[in-house]
């Protein structure tokens, strides 16, 4: 059975004190009322070491939102996969659409990041997805396939088996637009079929594919009921414990 996961991506939100407070609230809530799925919070770099000290990672995994594409050296302002691992974090988001768009991260750069993350035993949440223009042109399948081929299909079957895929329709991030559950299922099923073509049915069946586009408590149950949607990568709704818990609880319905 592939793993069901709800992961929060805090993005550039929360100062350190507020971040610690939110993480503690989530930790207390979910320790008392065990979730029916894996839960991960991906926080800004400066939060990681502080939050790792009290987070029960058997209940909530801790991750970073990005990592450098270099191992170490004179790269002022960058944070390496090894540094992330040393904080106690277990996960890292790579290839988020905001990184691709605003920071011009290419498939080659992302490929390096994935390799370095895996070399440091971090679990990669790898993001793929199309823009509104690409969706309107009917190119969404072509786009997500190219993103997989460009950055993760170089991996061995064993290493690809450790990757979590997050499909994010870029046109539905922070816009309030959501892909319908049917639209989301259709492309999740397509992504799984592309993985099966490359690595075989068993690995495809075991790959967790998260949905990441304006998922909230009100639509999570409908999305998660679909056979190829294994959870969510949650942005804004992960910044309040009650909102995030509402999405996690969708697995209980």
VMD Tcl script that draws the C-alpha trace (Angstrom):
set ca {
  {0.00 0.00 0.00}
  {1.41 3.36 -0.97}
  {1.69 5.97 1.75}
  {-0.98 8.63 2.22}
  {0.58 11.99 3.12}
  {-0.55 15.51 3.94}
  {2.43 17.89 3.74}
  {2.41 21.56 4.66}
  {4.55 24.04 2.72}
  {4.84 27.19 4.81}
  {6.64 29.15 2.05}
  {8.09 32.50 3.23}
  {5.71 32.89 6.16}
  {6.03 32.81 9.96}
  {8.85 34.33 11.96}
  {10.76 31.86 14.13}
  {8.64 32.36 17.26}
  {5.35 32.00 15.39}
  {6.66 28.99 13.50}
  {7.68 27.23 16.71}
  {4.29 28.02 18.22}
  {2.42 26.54 15.23}
  {4.62 23.44 15.14}
  {4.10 22.86 18.88}
  {0.33 23.21 18.50}
  {0.31 20.69 15.63}
  {2.60 18.32 17.52}
  {0.37 18.39 20.61}
  {-2.85 17.99 18.63}
  {-1.64 15.12 16.46}
  {0.15 13.33 19.32}
  {-3.17 13.19 21.17}
  {-5.25 12.28 18.15}
  {-3.15 10.12 15.83}
  {-3.71 10.95 12.14}
  {-4.77 8.36 9.54}
  {-1.99 9.46 7.20}
  {1.60 10.62 7.19}
  {1.99 14.30 8.09}
  {4.95 16.51 7.13}
  {5.63 20.21 7.68}
  {8.12 21.94 5.39}
  {9.34 25.17 6.96}
  {11.77 27.97 6.17}
  {15.41 26.99 6.76}
  {15.80 29.07 9.92}
  {13.01 27.15 11.66}
  {14.32 23.64 11.09}
  {16.82 23.13 13.91}
  {14.56 24.76 16.53}
  {11.45 22.82 15.54}
  {13.33 19.50 15.23}
  {14.17 19.60 18.94}
  {10.60 19.06 20.08}
  {8.76 17.60 17.08}
  {7.83 13.94 17.46}
  {8.84 12.81 13.98}
  {6.97 9.55 14.33}
  {3.86 11.79 14.21}
  {4.99 14.75 12.06}
  {7.93 14.64 9.67}
  {10.01 17.79 9.21}
  {11.20 19.08 5.86}
  {12.82 22.01 4.09}
  {11.30 23.92 1.19}
  {14.37 23.79 -1.04}
  {18.07 22.90 -1.05}
  {21.16 23.98 -2.96}
  {22.33 22.32 -6.15}
  {25.92 22.32 -4.86}
  {27.44 20.12 -2.19}
  {29.40 22.83 -0.29}
  {31.70 25.76 -0.85}
  {31.68 29.46 -1.75}
  {27.96 29.81 -2.47}
  {26.93 32.67 -0.21}
  {23.39 32.41 1.10}
  {22.77 28.82 -0.06}
  {21.78 25.91 2.20}
  {23.05 22.45 1.32}
  {21.26 19.12 1.61}
  {23.83 18.06 4.21}
  {23.03 21.14 6.32}
  {19.30 20.39 6.11}
  {19.87 16.79 7.18}
  {22.02 17.94 10.11}
  {19.09 19.91 11.59}
  {17.08 16.71 12.02}
  {14.85 17.27 8.97}
  {13.89 14.22 6.91}
  {12.23 15.73 3.82}
  {12.85 18.42 1.21}
  {10.59 19.97 -1.45}
  {12.35 20.27 -4.81}
  {11.07 21.85 -8.02}
  {8.20 23.90 -6.63}
  {6.66 26.04 -9.37}
  {7.65 29.21 -7.50}
  {11.30 28.12 -7.54}
  {11.08 27.27 -11.24}
  {9.39 30.55 -12.14}
  {10.94 33.17 -9.84}
  {14.42 31.69 -9.42}
  {14.74 30.17 -12.90}
  {15.49 26.66 -11.66}
  {16.02 24.48 -14.73}
  {15.53 20.71 -15.04}
  {19.33 20.29 -14.82}
  {19.54 22.29 -11.57}
  {16.65 20.28 -10.12}
  {18.30 17.02 -11.16}
  {21.41 18.02 -9.15}
  {19.27 18.98 -6.14}
  {17.48 15.61 -6.19}
  {20.78 13.71 -6.35}
  {22.29 15.70 -3.47}
  {19.13 15.36 -1.37}
  {19.12 11.59 -1.85}
  {22.87 11.35 -1.19}
  {22.10 12.92 2.20}
  {19.21 10.55 2.88}
  {16.48 13.17 2.54}
  {13.07 12.16 1.20}
  {12.29 14.28 -1.84}
  {8.86 15.77 -2.54}
  {9.28 16.57 -6.24}
  {6.82 19.08 -7.74}
  {5.51 19.07 -11.29}
  {2.62 20.90 -12.96}
  {1.44 23.10 -15.79}
  {0.61 26.80 -16.11}
  {-2.83 28.14 -17.05}
  {-1.65 28.76 -20.61}
  {-0.33 25.20 -20.92}
  {-3.58 23.80 -19.51}
  {-5.64 25.89 -21.95}
  {-3.50 24.58 -24.82}
  {-4.16 21.01 -23.65}
  {-0.45 20.47 -23.04}
  {-0.61 19.44 -19.36}
  {0.35 15.80 -20.00}
  {3.30 16.77 -22.16}
  {4.50 19.28 -19.53}
  {4.41 16.95 -16.53}
  {6.05 14.12 -18.49}
  {8.88 16.44 -19.57}
  {9.39 17.59 -15.95}
  {9.70 13.99 -14.77}
  {12.06 13.10 -17.62}
  {14.14 16.23 -17.06}
  {14.93 15.76 -13.38}
  {14.01 12.37 -11.88}
  {13.77 9.71 -14.61}
  {17.59 9.52 -14.57}
  {17.31 7.76 -11.17}
  {17.58 4.02 -10.69}
  {14.31 2.23 -9.94}
  {15.39 1.89 -6.31}
  {16.11 5.61 -5.94}
  {13.00 6.70 -7.84}
  {11.02 4.51 -5.44}
  {12.00 6.92 -2.63}
  {10.54 9.98 -4.42}
  {7.17 11.52 -3.53}
  {5.57 13.34 -6.48}
  {3.47 16.46 -5.92}
  {1.28 17.54 -8.84}
  {0.52 21.24 -8.64}
  {-1.59 22.92 -11.29}
  {0.22 26.27 -11.21}
  {-3.01 28.02 -12.21}
  {-4.62 26.82 -8.95}
  {-1.91 27.86 -6.47}
  {-2.98 30.70 -4.23}
  {-5.58 31.75 -6.81}
  {-8.55 30.15 -5.09}
  {-9.10 28.15 -8.30}
  {-8.99 24.42 -7.76}
  {-8.80 21.71 -10.34}
  {-11.99 19.67 -10.05}
  {-11.49 16.31 -8.37}
  {-12.03 14.75 -11.81}
  {-9.37 16.96 -13.47}
  {-6.93 16.20 -10.67}
  {-7.59 12.45 -10.81}
  {-7.20 12.40 -14.59}
  {-3.70 13.87 -14.49}
  {-2.64 11.91 -11.39}
  {-3.61 8.71 -13.24}
  {-1.64 9.91 -16.28}
  {1.44 10.63 -14.10}
  {1.20 7.14 -12.63}
  {0.99 5.66 -16.14}
  {4.16 7.53 -17.21}
  {5.98 6.20 -14.13}
  {4.75 2.70 -14.99}
  {6.10 3.02 -18.55}
  {9.52 3.98 -17.17}
  {9.83 1.84 -14.02}
  {7.07 -0.76 -14.22}
  {3.69 -1.19 -12.56}
  {4.92 -2.10 -9.09}
  {6.93 1.09 -8.59}
  {4.14 3.18 -10.15}
  {1.57 1.63 -7.80}
  {3.80 2.36 -4.80}
  {4.57 5.99 -5.73}
  {2.78 8.55 -3.57}
  {1.35 11.36 -5.72}
  {0.10 14.41 -3.82}
  {-2.23 17.11 -5.10}
  {-1.05 20.68 -4.54}
  {-3.43 23.37 -5.74}
  {-5.66 25.28 -3.30}
  {-6.52 22.14 -1.36}
  {-8.47 22.95 1.82}
  {-10.66 21.20 4.38}
  {-13.78 21.85 2.30}
  {-12.54 20.00 -0.81}
  {-9.94 17.58 0.62}
  {-12.34 14.67 1.14}
  {-13.52 14.77 -2.46}
  {-9.96 14.97 -3.79}
  {-8.58 12.27 -1.49}
  {-11.42 9.89 -2.42}
  {-9.95 9.57 -5.92}
  {-7.89 6.41 -6.49}
  {-4.70 8.11 -7.72}
  {-4.62 11.05 -5.27}
  {-2.61 10.08 -2.23}
  {-2.80 13.29 -0.23}
  {-1.93 16.94 -0.55}
  {0.90 19.46 -0.58}
  {-0.78 22.30 1.27}
  {0.23 25.97 1.11}
  {-1.89 28.66 2.79}
  {-4.10 26.20 4.65}
  {-1.05 24.77 6.46}
  {-0.42 28.05 8.32}
  {-3.22 27.54 10.84}
  {-3.36 24.37 12.92}
  {-7.14 24.06 12.68}
  {-7.16 24.47 8.87}
  {-4.34 21.96 8.41}
  {-5.96 19.49 10.80}
  {-9.20 19.78 8.80}
  {-7.35 18.53 5.71}
  {-5.57 15.74 7.63}
  {-8.95 14.62 9.01}
  {-10.25 14.17 5.45}
  {-8.51 10.77 5.58}
  {-10.87 9.71 8.37}
  {-14.03 10.19 6.33}
}
mol new
graphics top color blue
foreach p $ca { graphics top sphere $p radius 0.5 }
foreach p [lrange $ca 0 end-1] q [lrange $ca 1 end] { graphics top cylinder $p $q radius 0.2 }
display resetview
